[in-house]
Amino acid sequence: MTDMTLATWTAAARDIQIEGRAFINGQYTDALSGETRPTYNPATGQLIAEVASCSPEDADIAVKYARDAFESGVWSNMPPSERKMVLVRWAELIEVYAEELALLETLDVGKPISDTLGIDAPAAARTIRWSGEAIDKVYEQIAPTPGGSLGLITRLPLGVVAAIVPWNFPLSTTAWKIAPSLATGNSVIVKPASNTPLTAIRIAELASEAGLPDGVLQVLPGPGGSLGKHLSTHMDIDGLTFTGSTPVGKMLMEYSGQSNLKRTFLELGGKSPNIIFADANLEKAATMAAMAVFFNGGQTCTAGTRLIVQDSIHDEFVAMVIEKTKSWVPGNPLDPDTALGPMVDQGQFNTVASYVAVGLSEGATLAYGGKQVMTNTGGFYHEPTIFTGVNNQMRIAQEEIFGPVMSVIKFSDAEEAVQIANDSIFGLAGAVWSENINTALKVAEKVRVGTMGINNYFGGDMTVPFGGFKQSGNGRDKSMHAFDDYTELKTTWIEFE
Ligand code: NAP
């Protein structure tokens, strides 16, 4: 990595050139209305840039370009081995510009620079390279039909896909959507979150530099309620892929039904259980229990916010987790030593503070943190916070807070641990910790989530699918399974004599 320091990153932040225009048909473009929306640095509350605020009219133009590009076959019919090379070149460019992208992401989201440079930028490059390299290794199928007939089962791109993404992992979430959708030959329009549009805009330009034809990938910043809704109800968009909150995900399913039944895939919220048995490696489990909640300030869909601890070790383990939490000190995200940055904006900070008040009013015990800090910076910093004495019916155990707040719940045996874990509208992720593989596997099998760790948290890579059960969504990001979301199966039946 790099010998950059707080001073050099701060200097780089002063000098960085920021592009706030939409990327439409291979060019940076102002919104037709000329309107812009400010985006702010969560660490200081200061303006970073004015960003184009696109409207439904801009979307209609982009959809037309996307459709024309798709129908022309310039990308959709490009041989897979050539599509692969464009995506691989794009991944290389993301690596070349990793420091710039990491800095943009840190300024826009407030994520620690060590995360954006060490995790987000490499993850985006890896995702694009992996999907690109896979696409010329996918074979189609021939069905087991009687003699004199051939049943060909092939996969075709959907056509034009809209990707609506959130603010908590803008770069990597966008890559999870656009890599498989482009690899399979679609044209894609990205609508980034209004408060974090910068890296999506920049990587679209890099895609063009890598040789992606005009109109195949476009990025339109703008408001979810108007631009996002217009894309979701558009009659000429064939697929919608979304990461965001469960309430908005539910609306998108309705929009699909009200319009053209576009294929709609949702990665939504979570309230993930992290189950600790008495026979676990407690040292490792405590380190990871803190990380599972405080990484990215708890603004992580898979955060292990319900720490479910066996009663016989509860007090000892909570004390260990509190010790580990002391290393999650809020700090300037441009400092390479910072692990915990600010909340993304005032609204998200207010949500976190209001849930701390809810926890206290519900009778939970505030065991650590609970306050706003670094108020003199103008940023939205909140201490890592731990509630004990939580029961699973409390709102702080049921509702997604999306901040650095852990709720500790006791259990007595495996059956109760599973019952508590599954007593949630969500089913995104979870983990179980036990040195007894029978206990661990039995619990992992019964917890209804899309990703379950055994003796780890946040485990996984590009080879495995990611997505939710229940109200955490449908469809899958990552792995070859993501290709399923962006393709239609087609049967061609041939008879011969
Ligand atoms: P959000 O409010 O649902 O917003 C997500 C995106 O949807 C934004 O681009 C937003 O635009 C847009 N949007 C809002 N209203 C819309 C509408 N009526 N029609 C179309 N688009 C609309 O979620 P968020 O607060 O940005 O992100 C946090 C949520 O994402 C959490 O619930 C988290 O768990 C979830 N998440 C899930 C995963 C996963 O993979 N399962 C990963 C990361 C995050 P504006 O920004 O303009 O409002």
Residues whose N, C-alpha, C, O or C-beta is under 5 A from the ligand:
A	BS01	NAP	I164 V165 P166 W167 K191 P192 A193 S194 N195 G222 P223 G224 G225 G228 K229 T243 G244 S245 T246 V248 E267 L268 G269 G270 C301 S472
